[in-house]
């Protein structure tokens, strides 16, 4: 699990992102993207770890890989909706090598707002988090 905190803007409040992926390189890329954006980031390597983190803090957006070592990204989304009360309405987005692998009906039912395909550019990551955060703000002091 990695923790990276930084602030921007006059209010000192920044989006907080939870990024879940079993691949350490993907987690590192998310850290670089959040650092470049001035956002707070928590990372998790497993769905179970992510559910625990989602129960401990409120996030502006939660991103997860479609396939984790212990569950799918959609199962993770459902677990967060069922157990992590502070993040029941937090926007979710799924990252995958193929969007065709994600069941769109199930994804919509649990509140997945976007499905992004690898590779994800810095701009695409930033735009997605900003757009989702503007719809459902969950900022940290």
Secondary structure in CASP SS format (residue, H / E / C, confidence):
PFRMAT SS
TARGET T0000
AUTHOR 0000-0000-0000
METHOD secondary structure of the structure
MODEL  1
X C 1.00
X C 1.00
X E 1.00
X E 1.00
X C 1.00
X C 1.00
X C 1.00
X C 1.00
X C 1.00
X C 1.00
X C 1.00
X C 1.00
X C 1.00
X E 1.00
X E 1.00
X E 1.00
X E 1.00
X E 1.00
X E 1.00
X E 1.00
X C 1.00
X C 1.00
X C 1.00
X H 1.00
X H 1.00
X H 1.00
X H 1.00
X H 1.00
X H 1.00
X H 1.00
X H 1.00
X H 1.00
X H 1.00
X H 1.00
X H 1.00
X H 1.00
X H 1.00
X C 1.00
X C 1.00
X E 1.00
X E 1.00
X E 1.00
X E 1.00
X E 1.00
X C 1.00
X C 1.00
X H 1.00
X H 1.00
X H 1.00
X H 1.00
X H 1.00
X H 1.00
X H 1.00
X H 1.00
X H 1.00
X H 1.00
X C 1.00
X C 1.00
X C 1.00
X C 1.00
X E 1.00
X E 1.00
X E 1.00
X E 1.00
X E 1.00
X C 1.00
X E 1.00
X C 1.00
X C 1.00
X C 1.00
X C 1.00
X E 1.00
X H 1.00
X H 1.00
X H 1.00
X H 1.00
X H 1.00
X H 1.00
X H 1.00
X H 1.00
X H 1.00
X H 1.00
X H 1.00
X C 1.00
X H 1.00
X H 1.00
X H 1.00
X C 1.00
X C 1.00
X C 1.00
X E 1.00
X E 1.00
X E 1.00
X E 1.00
X E 1.00
X E 1.00
X C 1.00
X C 1.00
X H 1.00
X H 1.00
X H 1.00
X C 1.00
X C 1.00
X H 1.00
X H 1.00
X H 1.00
X H 1.00
X H 1.00
X H 1.00
X H 1.00
X C 1.00
X E 1.00
X E 1.00
X E 1.00
X E 1.00
X E 1.00
X E 1.00
X C 1.00
X C 1.00
X C 1.00
X C 1.00
X H 1.00
X H 1.00
X H 1.00
X H 1.00
X H 1.00
X H 1.00
X H 1.00
X H 1.00
X H 1.00
X H 1.00
X H 1.00
X H 1.00
X H 1.00
X H 1.00
X C 1.00
X C 1.00
X C 1.00
X E 1.00
X E 1.00
X C 1.00
END
